[in-house]
Amino acid sequence: MGCHPSYHDHNSGIVQLQKQKCTRIGSVQALKIDATSFVSPGIGSLLDNYILEETLFTGVYGMVRKAVNKTTQLIRAIKSFKKSIIFQGDMNINKFFQKIEVLKQTDHPNIVKVFEFYEDAKHYHLVTEYIGGGELLDYILKNNSLSECTAAHFIRQLLSAVA
């Protein structure tokens, strides 16, 4: 299962490959699989694997760009964080990686999914699912108001994500 080779040794239990090292697991019950099992550090560079398209958002910490995976042709969002900003001010490197770890562990239909993580000399790049449609505030401003039914739908999604 997965991208790494593994095998089952009938005499001594399951062998699982983790970070290029084999770890012997005594039983199937001891094998733990969670959302972080499916988030990997990117292999190669970001540009080896993705075609970067338009910038969706630019802020103090970096930018978000739309991208296409060269192998799968799936559309993703690439959140690029400036290292120079993360290493100073309110956001320190430990807090940054704690937040990334929380996102990696989260598996909920109303919270963006994280797929890969890349690092280069100036940026950390987080590859996430691409969610089109824009910002909720833009939607409200465009429509001037929300019906009670539409507002209830959005509130249900928000509460579901934080529950």
Secondary structure, DSSP 8 states (H G I E B T S, - for coil): --SS--EEETTTEEEEEETTEEEEES-GGG----GGGG-EE-SS-HHHHEEEEEEEEE-SSEEEEEEEETTT--EEEEEEEEHHHHTSTT--HHHHHHHHHHHHH---TTS--EEEEEE-SSEEEEEEE---S--HHHHHHHHSS--HHHHHHHHHHHHHHH-
